[in-house]
Amino acid sequence: MSQSASLKIGRTFLHTPGPTYIPQSVRNAMQRQSYDLADQTFFDICNRCVEALKPIFGTRHNVFIYAANGHGAWDAVAQNLFTEGDQVLLVNNGGFSYWWGEHLSTLGVKVHSVGQGTHAAAGIDAIQRALADDKSKKIKAVLVAQIDTASSIKADVPAIRRVMDALDHNALLLADVVASLGTMPFEMDAWGVDVAFSASQKAMMGPAGLAMVAVSQKAMDVAAANPVKSVYWNWVMRHGADNYTQFGGTAPQHGIFGLEAALERLNQEGLAVAQQRHDRLAAAVHAAVACWAAPGAMAFNVNAPQDRANSVTTILTPEGFASEQLRNYARSELNLVLAGGLGPLSNKAIRIGHMGDLNEAMILGCLAATEVAMHKFDLPFESGLDAAVKALA
Ligand SMILES: Cc1ncc(COP(=O)(O)O)c(C=O)c1O
């Protein structure tokens, strides 16, 4: 029996890889009045957020917070570091890597690409060759998404730095950690990453609207020498004590109230514990998907287990099946929200987000309800619930 469109009984299971669940404490923190622009109480909240973000990025350097989404972070990086004609090497591990490259191309940056962005992470050898071929060291930066949310490929960021060091290549290393910050280890300073950025609506458990960008001294120096194109994104102008200029204008206060509560929550759980929780939940999803794929009609998008993300899993649906039907059914009849395939995987895949404020029972509910939807469309699969339960037991 179909539910009325407006009546949702019980909880909705939100399993997109962003936006993710917003915990009650984060929602409560946003239920308050604004401060005036000169109120020290708000400056203190901002400073606490910046200090709490530093260990999550693994950096001692500057962290800038923008009223923006992940695309805004891409723009912040582009406007600060690049000018028309600059060259970059993009590690293409899927749709978001590709779109980051497109974003830069539109601004006149020449983007060289390695990797197919399909079923496997770009090989370290290919990255090595592309950098070795750059004899005149024209490549100004290497770009990599630690987790590409479209393909669900995970990249080995430290391995890329090792290759750059071995070739004595002076390019900046830039990491998109939008879908991985808080879910898996990331050590910006120790790994020699120059810029890393994330957004509030993923494992940071907030509403969309904040981009957090961590910037090394080397990248700050590059930005200072880059012809200024934008006042809003400008790190040099934002780098100061004044709260108004730190935010390029009026701060997005309510997002920051939420961020403070989310960071407190992450701190209470412990970053390493939260990352282990993400590993555990991912293991349950992967165990289930391996069963779903056993009859041969469905498949992991990412072939090698070591390349699979722990925050999102992209699952190829059977050839010829329009996967959006399954998503629509799950959303309207089961209160389960899955994500769809993107780009070339559009209508050919579903994606299960498993990041942020999630626990074992929630992931089992998601997997079980997905099976209900797969039964509805008679997809050939073996149940993975037992395997998922065992992965968590
Ligand atoms: C890895 C990655 N980078 C960038 C983005 C773009 O972020 P936004 O949608 O907040 O603009 C996303 C969004 O899902 C993402 O997953």
The ligand as an SDF file (V2000), in Angstrom:
LIG
                    3D

 16 16  0  0  0  0  0  0  0  0999 V2000
   34.5760   14.8840   -3.6670 C   0  0  0  0  0  0  0  0  0  0  0  0
   33.6580   16.0290   -3.9020 C   0  0  0  0  0  0  0  0  0  0  0  0
   34.1660   17.2020   -4.2980 N   0  0  0  0  0  0  0  0  0  0  0  0
   33.3830   18.2720   -4.5230 C   0  0  0  0  0  0  0  0  0  0  0  0
   32.0240   18.2030   -4.3600 C   0  0  0  0  0  0  0  0  0  0  0  0
   31.1660   19.3910   -4.6320 C   0  0  0  0  0  0  0  0  0  0  0  0
   30.5750   19.7960   -3.4430 O   0  0  0  0  0  0  0  0  0  0  0  0
   29.2180   20.6490   -3.4220 P   0  0  0  0  0  0  0  0  0  0  0  0
   28.1240   19.7950   -3.9530 O   0  0  0  0  0  0  0  0  0  0  0  0
   29.0640   20.9820   -1.9700 O   0  0  0  0  0  0  0  0  0  0  0  0
   29.4480   21.8480   -4.2600 O   0  0  0  0  0  0  0  0  0  0  0  0
   31.4480   17.0010   -3.9440 C   0  0  0  0  0  0  0  0  0  0  0  0
   29.9900   16.8680   -3.7620 C   0  0  0  0  0  0  0  0  0  0  0  0
   29.4450   15.8390   -3.4970 O   0  0  0  0  0  0  0  0  0  0  0  0
   32.2880   15.9010   -3.7060 C   0  0  0  0  0  0  0  0  0  0  0  0
   31.7760   14.7440   -3.2920 O   0  0  0  0  0  0  0  0  0  0  0  0
  1  2  1  0
  2  3  1  0
  2 15  2  0
  3  4  2  0
  4  5  1  0
  5  6  1  0
  5 12  2  0
  6  7  1  0
  7  8  1  0
  8  9  2  0
  8 10  1  0
  8 11  1  0
 12 13  1  0
 12 15  1  0
 13 14  2  0
 15 16  1  0
M  END
$$$$
